[in-house]
Amino acid sequence: MHYSAFNPKQIAIFFVICTSNYYQMKLASLLLFFSLHCFAGDRLPVPPESPIRLFFIQRSTNINVAVYDANLIGGKLNAKDPVRTYWYKFNEKPPVEELTTIQRTLAYGLYTSAITGSYNTYEGHFLAYRKRKFIVKQDANGNPIALFQINGKMQILKRVYVKVDETKFLTTVEYIELFGKDPVTGRDVYEKFKP
């Protein structure tokens, strides 16, 4: 698992070097805190790659991720349930765990329906966030993809990071980061928004 751009030994050596200069040490501490805070989603572990992976959701609350894979039957998306959602828990054996009924119906579940006139293509939304719809289909090579609105365009969604605030009585979402690829150019795309 990889949590940071620097390993603990590199950080310790850096601070030993900086101890001779108090102000340099304060600046280094501030920069380290800032980098770890700003790039939180980038330092979390990711589940193993899979040819049927659509995307996954990382959260600030812990390292476990909600994984969304294409549910294929005979090389095509399953018409009854085109997306399989489950937990990937990094510190457990086996690491795969199904969502509970509450998680599936309130937080991480999806609603999907076939798009009339489009073969093997499904539209849907997250049950917890219905404002943006997504499309699940297979590209020209047969690879499953999830298209999601990122910066006003339908892009291939790869990863979501959710920053959660648990300090209040009710847990709230501070912001959501979307990471994906442009389906035409293949370039990385990114959006951060408050729901």
C-alpha positions as CSV (number, residue, x, y, z in Angstrom):
1,M,0.0,0.0,0.0
2,H,1.2,3.5,-0.8
3,Y,-0.1,6.4,1.3
4,S,2.3,9.2,0.6
5,A,4.8,10.5,-2.0
6,F,7.5,10.2,0.6
7,N,8.3,7.1,2.8
8,P,8.8,7.6,6.6
9,K,12.6,7.2,6.3
10,Q,12.8,10.1,3.7
11,I,10.7,12.3,6.0
12,A,12.8,11.5,9.1
13,I,16.1,12.3,7.2
14,F,14.6,15.5,6.0
15,F,13.7,16.6,9.5
16,V,17.1,15.7,10.9
17,I,18.7,17.9,8.2
18,C,16.3,20.7,9.0
19,T,16.7,20.7,12.8
20,S,19.7,23.1,12.6
21,N,17.5,25.8,11.3
22,Y,14.3,26.4,13.2
23,Y,12.5,28.5,10.6
24,Q,13.4,26.0,7.8
25,M,11.9,23.3,10.0
26,K,8.6,25.3,10.5
27,L,8.4,25.9,6.8
28,A,9.0,22.2,6.0
29,S,6.3,21.1,8.5
30,L,3.8,23.5,7.0
31,L,4.6,22.3,3.4
32,L,4.3,18.7,4.5
33,F,1.0,19.3,6.2
34,F,-0.3,21.2,3.1
35,S,0.8,18.5,0.6
36,L,-0.7,15.7,2.6
37,H,-4.0,17.6,3.0
38,C,-4.3,18.7,-0.6
39,F,-3.4,15.4,-2.2
40,A,-5.4,13.2,0.1
41,G,-7.1,11.2,-2.6
42,D,-3.7,10.6,-4.4
43,R,-2.1,8.9,-1.3
44,L,-4.8,6.4,-0.6
45,P,-4.4,2.8,-1.7
46,V,-6.2,1.7,-4.9
47,P,-7.8,-1.7,-5.5
48,P,-6.1,-4.1,-7.9
49,E,-6.8,-3.4,-11.6
50,S,-9.5,-5.4,-13.4
51,P,-10.6,-5.5,-17.0
52,I,-14.2,-5.1,-15.9
53,R,-13.5,-2.1,-13.5
54,L,-15.7,0.9,-14.1
55,F,-14.6,3.1,-11.2
56,F,-14.1,3.2,-7.5
57,I,-14.9,5.6,-4.6
58,Q,-12.3,6.6,-2.0
59,R,-13.4,8.3,1.2
60,S,-11.6,10.4,3.8
61,T,-13.0,8.3,6.6
62,N,-10.9,5.2,5.9
63,I,-8.9,3.4,3.3
64,N,-11.6,1.0,2.2
65,V,-13.1,1.7,-1.3
66,A,-16.5,1.1,-2.9
67,V,-15.8,-0.6,-6.2
68,Y,-18.1,-0.5,-9.3
69,D,-17.4,-3.3,-11.8
70,A,-19.3,-4.1,-15.0
71,N,-21.5,-7.2,-14.5
72,L,-21.0,-9.1,-17.8
73,I,-22.8,-12.2,-19.0
74,G,-21.5,-13.7,-22.3
75,G,-19.4,-10.6,-22.9
76,K,-22.3,-8.2,-22.7
77,L,-23.6,-6.1,-19.8
78,N,-26.2,-7.9,-17.7
79,A,-29.5,-6.3,-18.6
80,K,-31.0,-6.9,-15.1
81,D,-28.0,-5.6,-13.1
82,P,-25.2,-4.1,-15.3
83,V,-23.0,-2.9,-12.4
84,R,-21.7,-4.9,-9.5
85,T,-20.9,-2.8,-6.4
86,Y,-18.9,-4.1,-3.4
87,W,-16.3,-3.1,-0.8
88,Y,-12.6,-3.7,-1.2
89,K,-11.2,-3.7,2.3
90,F,-7.4,-3.5,2.3
91,N,-6.9,-4.9,5.9
92,E,-9.2,-7.9,5.6
93,K,-8.9,-11.4,4.2
94,P,-10.7,-11.9,1.9
95,P,-10.7,-8.2,0.9
96,V,-14.0,-8.3,-1.0
97,E,-17.2,-7.7,0.9
98,E,-20.7,-7.2,-0.4
99,L,-22.6,-4.0,0.5
100,T,-25.2,-4.2,3.2
101,T,-28.8,-3.5,2.3
102,I,-28.6,0.0,3.8
103,Q,-25.4,0.8,2.0
104,R,-26.9,-0.5,-1.3
105,T,-30.2,1.4,-0.9
106,L,-29.1,4.7,0.6
107,A,-25.4,5.4,0.1
108,Y,-23.5,3.5,-2.6
109,G,-26.2,1.8,-4.6
110,L,-27.1,2.7,-8.2
111,Y,-30.3,2.8,-10.1
112,T,-29.9,1.8,-13.8
113,S,-32.2,1.3,-16.7
114,A,-31.7,0.4,-20.4
115,I,-31.5,3.4,-22.8
116,T,-34.2,2.8,-25.5
117,G,-32.7,2.5,-28.9
118,S,-29.1,2.1,-27.7
119,Y,-27.9,-1.5,-27.6
120,N,-26.2,-2.7,-24.4
121,T,-26.2,0.8,-22.9
122,Y,-27.6,1.8,-19.5
123,E,-28.4,5.1,-17.8
124,G,-28.4,5.6,-14.1
125,H,-27.7,7.6,-11.0
126,F,-26.3,7.1,-7.5
127,L,-29.1,6.7,-5.0
128,A,-27.3,9.1,-2.7
129,Y,-26.7,11.7,-5.4
130,R,-29.3,11.9,-8.1
131,K,-28.3,15.3,-9.7
132,R,-25.8,13.8,-12.2
133,K,-26.6,10.8,-14.3
134,F,-24.1,8.4,-15.8
135,I,-24.0,6.0,-18.7
136,V,-22.6,2.5,-18.6
137,K,-21.7,0.8,-21.9
138,Q,-19.0,-1.0,-23.7
139,D,-16.6,1.0,-26.0
140,A,-15.7,0.0,-29.6
141,N,-13.2,-2.6,-28.2
142,G,-15.8,-4.2,-25.9
143,N,-14.2,-2.6,-22.7
144,P,-16.9,-1.5,-20.1
145,I,-16.9,2.2,-19.3
146,A,-18.9,4.6,-17.2
147,L,-19.5,8.0,-18.6
148,F,-20.1,10.7,-16.1
149,Q,-20.4,14.5,-16.3
150,I,-17.1,16.0,-15.4
151,N,-16.7,19.8,-16.1
152,G,-19.9,19.8,-18.1
153,K,-18.9,16.9,-20.5
154,M,-19.5,13.2,-20.5
155,Q,-16.1,11.7,-19.6
156,I,-14.9,8.3,-18.6
157,L,-15.1,8.1,-14.8
158,K,-12.2,6.3,-13.2
159,R,-12.1,7.4,-9.6
160,V,-14.0,9.4,-7.1
161,Y,-12.7,10.9,-3.8
162,V,-15.2,12.0,-1.2
163,K,-14.1,14.3,1.7
164,V,-16.4,13.7,4.6
165,D,-16.9,16.0,7.7
166,E,-17.8,13.8,10.7
167,T,-17.4,16.6,13.3
168,K,-21.1,17.5,13.2
169,F,-24.1,15.7,14.5
170,L,-24.9,14.5,11.0
171,T,-22.1,13.4,8.7
172,T,-21.8,15.7,5.7
173,V,-19.9,15.7,2.5
174,E,-17.4,18.7,2.2
175,Y,-16.5,18.1,-1.4
176,I,-16.2,15.5,-4.1
177,E,-13.3,15.0,-6.6
178,L,-13.9,13.3,-9.9
179,F,-11.0,11.8,-11.9
180,G,-11.4,10.5,-15.4
181,K,-10.3,10.4,-19.0
182,D,-11.6,12.3,-22.1
183,P,-13.1,9.6,-24.3
184,V,-11.8,11.3,-27.5
185,T,-8.3,12.5,-26.5
186,G,-7.5,10.1,-23.7
187,R,-6.3,13.1,-21.5
188,D,-6.9,13.1,-17.8
189,V,-9.8,15.2,-16.6
190,Y,-10.6,16.4,-13.1
191,E,-13.4,18.3,-11.3
192,K,-13.8,19.2,-7.6
193,F,-17.3,20.3,-6.5
194,K,-19.5,20.7,-3.4
195,P,-22.7,18.7,-3.6
